[in-house]
Amino acid sequence: MARNIHFSNGAVSEQNLYEDITIEALKIYGSDVFYLPRDVVNEDKIFGADIQSKYNSSWTIEMYIENTDGFDGEGDLFTKFGIEIRDQVTFIVSRKRWRQTVAKYDNEIQGDRPFEGDLIFLPMSGKMFQIMHVEHERPFYQLKNLPTYALRCELYEYSDEDFDTNRQDIDSIEKLGYQVNLSLGDSDGVYTVGETVTQLQGVGSITGEVTLWNDSDKILSVAHLGHDSDQYRMFRAGYPITGTINTDSRLVLTVEDDLGGADPQNQEFEDESLTFLDFSEINPFGEPPSN
């Protein structure tokens, strides 16, 4: 026997009303977060990963935090390697609001839904979360429609990704990664955070992104190091550098590693490794080249 034709649970007017009520509830009970779409730079077609991801925009949108008693996950783990924080959280976001707020204004998004790998910054806790899975069928077709996404996220672990969102509280995450501090000589030029500096080293060159410039002591902090060949390169003292904004050349006097505020034990490991690893060769772990 067929269902009663006089009752409908999928009328367009009812679906629109249900979606509008959901959006209003999210605006009342939700929290404002910043959504950061990921820009894939160089995807590994085999493993489906991109170690050079960039995040160059952030969009404010309201989301409901499904976890009411605190973050899920394994919490804080104390291991012999230090403390690991494995917080997890589920965000509920309106499909319609996501299209209006994020997809409409970011023309680099290829698709009509949030993607795994995108980031969500929660100002309330000052934490960044990475989307691990997008659940698109919850609640399950109550009015034959799906008004929301459930974004299952884990606490983000920085891995040298590039942040250029023009928000200091977000872009400062880059300071957690590997950096070098360059002590520069006298010059009238200044450097701007985010610009690229280049150092020519004979037949090759190396580049980096400015993360901090202290004009008083002439210390320039640089991250996201890159070079123009397969040969390993590092910033060196005795060679000048130039920027894309500041075109004045400044001589590099000294180069010092900065482990981004990490445990000083890492510096001890690095210093100890120099006693038994020969980095003068192109590949310190392989056979020396034959003459």
N, C-alpha and C positions, 0 to 999 in steps of 0.2 A: 504494500500500500504506500502511495506517495505521500510526502509531507503535506501539511495544510498550506494551501496556496494563499490563504488570507493573512498569513504572518510571514514577515520577511526580516531576516537578520543580516541583510547585506545591501540595503538601500544606500545609494550614494550619499544622500543627505545625512543618514545616520553615521556613515563612515566619516564624513567630514566633521560632524559634530563630535564624534568620539576622538578624532585626531586633534581638534582644537582644544578639547577639555584636557587631553594628555599634555599638550604644549603648555597650557596654563598651569597645570599641576607641576610640571618641571620647572617653570619659572618661579613658582611659589616655594617649592620644597628642595629645589636643586641648588647647585653652586656654580658660579661663573668659573670656567676653566679656559685655558688657552690650548687650542688644537693646532698641532704642528704637522702638516703633511710632509712626508718624506720624498725627497727628490733623488731618484736613483741615478748615480753618476756612471758607474762601471759595473754592471751586473755580471756575476759569474753564472754563465748559462748551465753549468754542470750542477753546482750546489744551490743555485737560486739565491745567492747572497750578494751583498754589496757593501764592502768594507769602507767605501768612500762616500757614504750617504751624506746628503746635505739637507739642512732645514733652514730655509731662508724666508719663512713667513709664519705668522701665528695669528689665529683668529679666535676672538672671544665668543663663547657659546655656553649656554646653560646645560648642565648635565646633572642627573640625579645619582648620588652615590648609594648604591644598593647595600653596601656594608654599613650597618647601623651600630655595631658593637666594636668597630675598629677594623683595621685591615686584615684580610685573610692571608693565607700562605703560611709558611713555616716560621715567620717572624725573624727574630734576631738569633743567629746561630754563632756560637763561640767555637771556633776550630783552631787547630794548631797553626793555621795560616792567618789568623786574625778573625775579625767579626764580619759575618755575612748577613746582610739584611735582605730578606726575601718576602717583602710585602706584596700582596696582590689585592686588587680592587676591581669591582665591576661598575662601569658607568652606563647609565641609560640615557640615550640621546634621541631626540625626535628626528625621524627621517626628513621631514619637511624642513625643519629648522637647520639641519646639517646642509641641505641643498641650498637654502637661502643664505646661510652665513659663511660657509666654507667653500663649497663647490662653485657657487656663483661668482665669487671674487678671486679665486685662485685658478687661473687658466692653465696651470701646469698639472692639475689633477686629471688623471685618465680613468674615469669611472664615475659612478653615481652613488658610491657608498664609502664609508671609512675603510681603510686598508690596514692589514697587519703590517707592523713596522712604523706606523705613524705614532706620534708622541702626544701625550696629554699632560700639561703642566697644571698642577693643583696649587694655586697660591695659598690656600688655607693652611696647607702643611709644608709648602715649599718643596714638594717632591715632584719628580718627573716620572711618568709611567709610560711604558711602551705597550701598544696594542698587540696582543698575542693571538686573539681570536675574535671574530665578529659574528655574534649570534643574531641571525636575521629572522628567526621564527619564534620570537617570544615577546609578548604573549601570543599564543598560537591561534591566529585567525578567529578572534572573538566575534568580529563583525565581517568576516571574510576579507580582512585587510591586515596589514602589518605596519603600524604607525611608528615603531621605535626600533632601534638597534641596542643590543646589549654588548658592550665592549669589555671583554675580559683582559685585564692588563696586569703587568708585573712591573716592579720597580726597575727603572731604566738604569743600565750599566753603560757608562760612557766609554766609547772605544774610538776616539779620535775623529768623530764625525764633526762636520763643519756647521756652526750655528751663526746665521746672519739674519736674525729676526728684528733687529733694532730695539730689542728689549734687554736692558742690562741684566735683569734678574735671570733671564734665560740664556743669553749669550755668554754669561760668565761661567757657564758649565765648561766651556773650552779650557778654562784655567786648571781643570782637574786632570787634563791630559799631559803628555810629554811636551816640554818646552825647553828652549835654550835662552839664556840671558846674554845679550851682546853688550859689552862695554864699548861705547863709541867715542871717537875723537871729536874735537871741536868743529862746529859748523852752525850756521844760522837756521838751518832747516829743522822742522819738527815732523813727527810721525803721527798718523791717525790710526786708531784702533780699527782693524778690518782691512787695511790696505796691504798689498803684497810688496815685499822687499826681495831684491835679487842681489846675489853676490856672484860675480864672475871669478872663476878660478882657472885661469889659463884657458884650456880648451873646453871646459865645462862650466856649469853654473848650478846654483842651488837657490831655491825660493822658499819663502815662509810667509805666514800671515801674522801681522802685528796684533798682539793681545794686550800689551801694556807699554806705555812710553813714559819714562820718568825724566823730565827735562833737567831736573836739578842735578842728578848724578849721572845722567846720560846713559841709562840702562834701558835697553830695548828688549822686551820679551817677545819671542817668536814661536809660533806653533804651526802644525800642518806642514812640515818640511817636505819638500819635493825636489827632485833633480831631473836633469835632462837626458839621462842615460841609465843603463843597467848597472853602472859602477856606483858603489856606495860612496856618498858624499856627505859632508858635514860642514857647517859654517866654520871658517878658519880665521884666526887672527892674522893681520897683515894684509887683508884684502878689503877694499871698500864695498859698501852696499849702497843701493839706490832703491827708492820706493816708486810706486805708481803715482802717488800724489806728491810726495816730497822727492823731487828729482835731484836734489843736492846729494853728492856722494859724501859718505862718512866712513872713515877708516875704522875697522873693527880692531879693537885693542886686545880684548880677551873674550873667550867663549866659555860659558859655564852652564852645565846641565841644571835644569830645574825640574824636579820630579812632581811638581804640582801639589805640594803639600802632603805628599805621601809619607809613609813611615820612613824614618831615616835608615831603617834596616835595608831598604832598597838601595840606598847610596852605598852602604857597606858591601852589598852583594856586587854592585857595579864596580867598585874599586877593587874588590878581590878578583873579579873575573879578568881584569886587565893584567893580572900577574901570570895567567896561563893561557889566555886567548890572544892570538896575534892578529890584530885588526889592520895590519899594514897591507895585507893581501886583499884582493877583491872578495874572495870567499874564505873567511878565516877557518871554516870547518872542513874544507876540502884539500885536495893536493895542490901544492904550489905549482904555478905554471912552469912548463919546461922551456928552457932557452933555445 
